[in-house]
Every structure is written in C-alpha cells, then in structure tokens.
Amino acid sequence: MPLDTRCHVATPLSTKGVHAMAMPQQGMSTDEVFARLDEYRQDDLPVKGGRAWGFVYDAGPEVDAVKQRAVVTYLGKNGLDPTVFPSLERLENDILAIARDHLNGGEEVVGTFTSGGTESCMLAVKAARERGRAKGIEEPELLLPVTAHAAFHKGARYFGVKVVPVAVDPESFMVDLADLEAKLGPSTVLMVGSAAGYAHGVIDPIEAMGKLAKERDVLLHVDGCIGAWLLPFLAELGEDIPPFDFRVPGVTSISMDLHKYAYAPKGSSVLLFRDAELRRHSYFACAGWTGYSVVNTTMQSTKSAAPLAGAWAVLHYLGHEGYRKLAASIRDATRALLEGIEAQEDLRILGAPKMGLIAIASDTVEVFQLCDALAARGWYVQPQLAYGGSPKNVHLMVEPANARMAEPFLADLAECVREVKASPAEGPNEMLVQAAKMLTPEMVEQRFDELIAMVGGGGGEEGGMLPKERAGLNAVIDMLSTETKEALLKEFMSKLYRA
Ligand SMILES: Cc1ncc(COP(=O)(O)O)c(C=O)c1O
C-alpha cells in the first residue's frame, strides 16, 4: 500500500493531480497511443537495473522474451471454461504437477492456478470455512501469527472468519507455539505458518505446527507465496532450510506464487491441497440463475489465460538448472548483504532470514529517514512500520537483478547511515503528535488534507499528494492505531482514484 510502505525514488505521476483524459472522439494512431503510454510511465519505479529492492522479479531479457511471446499468444483466450479452450486445462495440469513435485506432494495432492498470492491465501481461508461448516462450526476462527501476510486478514474479512492473532517470539519472529496452542479452540478451522514470512524472511516451525494441527484435527496452511518456489533450490544448494512442504504431516495446503521467484508474469500463483476433498471446499458453482451454469476454481470467472501460458512457458524455458543458477545468485547476494549490514554497528537484522527478505532495524538511526536518504541516491527500499513486537525497519527483497548491486548498495547504505546520523530529523512536532494521537477512524475523511499538509504533502495540482521525503509521514502513521491507519489508507486510495 502506497501510503505506509512506499519510499519512492520519485513521486508517482498519479499523485500529482494530473487529470484523467477523456476518450478521444477520433481514435489515435498506434504511435500516438504508445507515445502517450511512454509519457505516463516516466515516473514509474524502474523494473530493470536492480536498484529496486522490492516489487520486481527480473530474470533477464531472454526470460522476458519467452514470457511476452506466451502472453501475447494466449491474450484472447478465456479461462472461464476450459472445455472450450482445452489447452488451458492442459497448461494448468502441467503447472500443478510441477508444483506438486516441487513441494514433495504425492498423487493425492491437487491444486488450482490462481491470480496471485492474495487469491491463493483467500481460497485457503474459504476452504477452511467450508470444511468447518461441514463439521458444524458456525463461528469459525483463524489462528494467525502477527507475521502472517495481510492476505489472510482479507480472506477472513471477506469470508466472515474471525482472526485470532498469535504472538511471535520477539527475537526469532517465529510463531510462539505456546500461544498458538493456548488459542486453539473448538471453533478453530485453520492455522497459518509462513515459509517464509515476507517481513523477516523467517520460516515458522512448520513441523511442530503440523503435529499440533494433526492432533487437534485442524487445517494447517503454509504460506509459501514468496518462499516455496525458491527455498527447495536453496536447500539443494546446501542452505539450512527446515522441511515446510507436504513431507510434513499435518500440512494441508500450501500457497506458492509463480509470479515471484519463478519469474512468471504477474497474475500467477498456485494453491495446493492435501487432497481433492479439501480442494472442493474452495470451489464455487452456481446453477441458480437464468444464464449458463457457473463453476469456478478461483474467485474470477472470465479471466485471462495469459499468465497461465506465461508461467508454463517460463517454467519450461528455465527448467531446474535455470532456476538453480538464479537461486545461487540470490543466495550469494543475500549472504553479502547480511554480512555487510551486520558489519555496520548502527544497523541490526531482525530475526535470521532464510532467504533474501531482510528487515533492517536500528537503535541509533531513524530508519524512515534512512529510506529517504537511499531514495535520494536512487534506491527503492520499503519502510515497514512497527507492529506486533517487530520494530520499524527498512525492508529489502533480493531478486536476480539485485545480485550484482549488493556492493554498491552497501556502500551507499553506509554513507546514508552517516548522513542521517549527522543530521537527524527533528521528528513530528508536538502539534502533529497531538493531532495523530487524537485521530480516530471516523475523523480521517475530514482531517485527511490537513494531516497531509502538516507532513509537507498535498501540494495541489503540481506538488503531489505525498511529500517527496516520507520520513515525517511514516513517523506519524507509525503512531496511529491499526484501525486509524486502515481508514487513512482507504482515504488515500479514494483521493488517488478521483475519477
Ligand atoms: C508471504 C506472502 N504471502 C502472500 C503474499 C501476497 O501475494 P500477492 O501480492 O501476489 O497477492 C505475499 C506478497 O508479497 C507474500 O510475501
């Protein structure tokens, strides 16, 4: 979400108050259309070059070319009905078989190709709710470590499941097993463990969670959206990766995004279930209307087949060896970063990341200011707010294009630490602190503009809604309650999409 996580190299064009264009009376030429798109794109985060430590997964131009060709070939096909486009069923079964093998699932393991991590996680929640209902659980509960991805909160809110937050160890950021067990009750339908968690790159104790899940007949979903594809390659390369997949008794479903470390086009993820009976709970069918009978494996109905074809093409183009090589480059860069960051006495790494997801905290340097300083030098890093025992920090996500950038990044990081220490920001003034403390979700709509102005944003048509330097804004957001933050984020989106 832009308001609390972005630390942009440049202010996005869309926040500059540029008005949406009306549709032209006469169509434009191809050249004009693409010239306009080029113009619109100029302030976007660069997806090439390895200076963005987030959002992009770049496996190089050859992989891009394969992906683009497959996407264009399948652009017009509709994933609504695989009996009409039988090649889609074939592509999906191929991908699911590869995914199942990768995660050591037997023939009984089945899955669904979804549009992304969020949809995979949400469908796991839906399946758990339906299975719970079949067992007579009317008010289902989801045991969710505070480190679990927001997608599970989304699933819980959409599907009417109550989230029961579970604490994590304040040093390792792994789920606190005692707290998990204490909160497991007769209404629990699902517990979630991450492999790895986005914020700290830590793998939860999946084996212990599986044992508990099995004993208590509760489902256990492993969120491997970001980690499940990469981690087996890292294990093969000799890294110490604990088992987290279908080898672990008690694991009943796993989400694994292909649009992350499998370098598939955005819109590619898989959700695997221990068996077909459980998967059936994630499906939707409706024959109760006057039109065609609907049966969906995912939340979308009509859907583009382009990501499916793109994912299939990249998996087959890179093959096992291709992925192994890319994993080795990520491992090397991650090691260099971890060593280089640990060597800087003002910085510390939260937890012990098992992959290139690094949260950098500091007791002596204002980390949000560090984000601004890095942005001024052309690096994109992601500020993470304090939550659930995790202090505010700077987040890096390492992907292949970053691999050769570890050294220059570390040099700039050291410079930025010196710079920020030498001239620390004053922090929000007393008036702002008071205003933030008093803000409630109900007041957000009315006070939004004033608040943004107080942190140096809201410059009108030319100035952009957000200030170029975000440290002050992030410091204020960090002070708000979760509910107020969420109201503020919604208000921000509402302003952004003003058409
Ligand atoms: C662990 C984890 N789960 C779920 C998601 C959500 O994935 P998506 O952004 O594809 O919806 C992410 C995204 O980074 C993630 O890291």
The ligand as a MOL file (V3000), in Angstrom:
LIG
                    3D

  0  0  0     0  0            999 V3000
M  V30 BEGIN CTAB
M  V30 COUNTS 16 16 0 0 0
M  V30 BEGIN ATOM
M  V30 1 C 4.3200 -14.4370 2.2360 0
M  V30 2 C 3.3840 -13.7470 1.2910 0
M  V30 3 N 2.0940 -14.1270 1.2370 0
M  V30 4 C 1.2060 -13.5470 0.4200 0
M  V30 5 C 1.5880 -12.5270 -0.4160 0
M  V30 6 C 0.5690 -11.8530 -1.3060 0
M  V30 7 O 0.9050 -12.0590 -2.6380 0
M  V30 8 P 0.3350 -11.1600 -3.8370 0
M  V30 9 O 0.9340 -9.8120 -3.6790 0
M  V30 10 O 0.7960 -11.9020 -5.0410 0
M  V30 11 O -1.1390 -11.1330 -3.7310 0
M  V30 12 C 2.9240 -12.0750 -0.3830 0
M  V30 13 C 3.3670 -10.9480 -1.2070 0
M  V30 14 O 4.4750 -10.4960 -1.1420 0
M  V30 15 C 3.8450 -12.7100 0.4850 0
M  V30 16 O 5.1210 -12.3170 0.5570 0
M  V30 END ATOM
M  V30 BEGIN BOND
M  V30 1 1 1 2
M  V30 2 1 2 3
M  V30 3 2 2 15
M  V30 4 2 3 4
M  V30 5 1 4 5
M  V30 6 1 5 6
M  V30 7 2 5 12
M  V30 8 1 6 7
M  V30 9 1 7 8
M  V30 10 2 8 9
M  V30 11 1 8 10
M  V30 12 1 8 11
M  V30 13 1 12 13
M  V30 14 1 12 15
M  V30 15 2 13 14
M  V30 16 1 15 16
M  V30 END BOND
M  V30 END CTAB
M  END
